[in-house]
């Protein structure tokens, strides 16, 4: 199974940097080559925030496999991220 993930951030803030680092670490450790991670800076693509209904950042979204799942925060608790995105079972 391949995971398609999007991480929505707002600029190059410290929170954005931490979330990017954590998302990459989680993906590299737990999904090992079975994922695509796209980082989207909403400062550069404001219309996308409205189109995708992103109200807070950072937001990590699992686009595929369906159904769509989202988790908000710096992604520092990898277990909660994986559970929240239904990547691992409880």
C-alpha positions in Angstrom: 0.0 0.0 0.0 1.3 3.5 -0.9 0.5 6.5 1.2 0.0 10.0 -0.3 0.6 12.6 2.4 0.4 16.4 2.3 1.9 18.6 5.0 0.4 22.1 5.1 2.7 24.7 6.8 2.7 28.5 7.1 6.0 29.9 6.0 9.4 29.0 7.5 8.4 29.4 11.2 10.0 27.2 13.8 6.7 25.3 14.2 6.7 24.6 10.4 10.4 23.4 10.5 9.7 21.1 13.4 6.6 19.6 11.7 8.5 19.1 8.4 11.3 17.3 10.3 9.0 15.2 12.3 6.8 14.2 9.3 9.9 13.2 7.3 11.3 11.2 10.2 7.9 9.4 10.8 7.6 8.6 7.1 11.2 7.4 6.7 11.0 5.2 9.8 7.5 3.8 9.5 6.5 3.9 5.9 9.9 3.0 4.3 9.5 3.9 0.6 5.7 3.4 0.6 4.9 7.1 0.7 4.9 10.4 -1.1 5.1 13.5 1.1 4.3 16.9 -0.4 5.1 20.0 1.8 2.8 22.9 0.9 3.6 26.4 2.2 0.2 28.1 2.4 1.9 31.6 2.4 2.7 30.8 -1.2 -0.6 29.1 -2.1 -3.3 30.8 0.0 -6.1 29.8 -2.3 -5.3 26.2 -1.6 -6.0 26.7 2.1 -9.5 27.8 1.3 -10.0 25.1 -1.4 -8.8 22.3 0.9 -10.5 23.8 4.0 -7.2 24.0 6.0 -8.0 26.1 9.1 -4.8 25.5 11.1 -1.2 24.7 10.5 0.7 22.6 10.5 -1.8 20.0 9.2 -0.7 16.6 7.9 -3.2 15.0 5.6 -3.5 11.4 4.4 -5.0 11.8 0.9 -4.6 8.1 -0.1 -5.6 5.5 0.8 -9.1 6.8 1.3 -10.8 8.0 3.5 -9.0 11.3 3.9 -7.5 11.8 7.4 -6.0 14.9 9.0 -3.9 15.6 12.1 -2.9 19.1 13.3 0.2 20.0 15.3 4.0 19.7 15.3 3.8 15.9 14.8 6.1 15.3 17.8 4.3 12.3 19.1 4.8 9.7 16.3 2.4 7.2 17.8 -0.5 9.7 17.9 0.3 10.7 14.3 0.3 7.2 13.1 -2.9 6.4 15.0 -4.6 9.6 13.9 -3.9 8.9 10.2 -4.9 5.2 10.6 -1.5 4.0 9.5 -1.2 1.7 12.5 -3.8 0.0 14.6 -4.4 0.8 18.3 
